Amino acid sequence: MSDETMSTLERELHQTKGAVDVLDILREEMEQWLEEAQDESKHEALENVLGHIEVLDVEYRRRHAQVQKRIQEEK
């Protein structure tokens, strides 16, 4: 594998890991807000946000795993 390809894959690996980390932080904050929500409409809105964060988290974890696999295959 060329250095340029490895550099691109490593950059993508770090980006996907960063996205997963940010989504974890967002999920924790939204879960806390959800616990504190006293209004039913706020509760429903936060549940929707949490659902969207979960979908994004699954996708970025999948991408991260794919990049890790590609790096291992190229070595």
C-alpha positions in Angstrom: 0.0 0.0 0.0 1.2 3.5 -0.8 2.0 5.9 1.9 -0.7 8.2 0.5 -3.3 5.5 0.7 -2.4 4.6 4.2 -2.4 8.3 5.2 -5.9 8.6 3.7 -7.1 5.5 5.6 -5.6 6.6 8.8 -7.2 10.0 8.5 -10.5 8.4 7.9 -10.0 6.1 10.8 -9.4 9.1 13.1 -12.3 11.0 11.7 -14.7 8.1 12.2 -13.4 7.6 15.7 -13.9 11.3 16.5 -17.4 11.1 15.2 -18.2 8.2 17.4 -16.7 10.0 20.4 -18.8 13.1 19.7 -21.9 11.0 19.3 -21.2 9.3 22.7 -21.0 12.7 24.4 -24.2 14.0 22.7 -26.0 10.8 23.7 -25.0 11.2 27.3 -26.1 14.8 27.3 -29.4 14.1 25.6 -30.1 11.2 28.0 -29.6 13.6 31.0 -31.9 16.2 29.4 -34.4 13.5 28.8 -34.4 12.5 32.4 -35.0 16.1 33.4 -37.7 16.8 30.9 -40.9 17.6 32.6 -43.1 18.4 29.6 -44.3 15.5 27.4 -43.6 17.3 24.2 -40.0 18.0 25.3 -39.7 14.3 26.3 -40.9 13.2 22.9 -38.6 15.6 21.1 -35.5 14.4 23.1 -36.5 10.8 22.4 -36.5 11.6 18.7 -33.1 13.3 18.9 -31.7 10.3 20.8 -33.1 7.9 18.2 -31.3 9.9 15.4 -28.1 9.9 17.4 -28.3 6.2 17.8 -28.7 5.7 14.0 -25.7 8.0 13.3 -23.7 6.1 16.0 -24.3 2.7 14.4 -23.4 4.1 11.0 -20.1 5.7 12.1 -19.1 2.6 14.1 -19.7 0.5 11.0 -17.6 2.9 8.9 -14.9 2.9 11.6 -14.8 -1.0 11.6 -14.6 -1.0 7.8 -11.6 1.3 7.8 -9.9 -0.7 10.5 -10.4 -3.8 8.4 -9.0 -2.1 5.2 -5.9 -1.0 7.1 -5.3 -4.5 8.4 -5.8 -6.0 4.9 -3.3 -3.5 3.4 -0.6 -4.2 5.9 
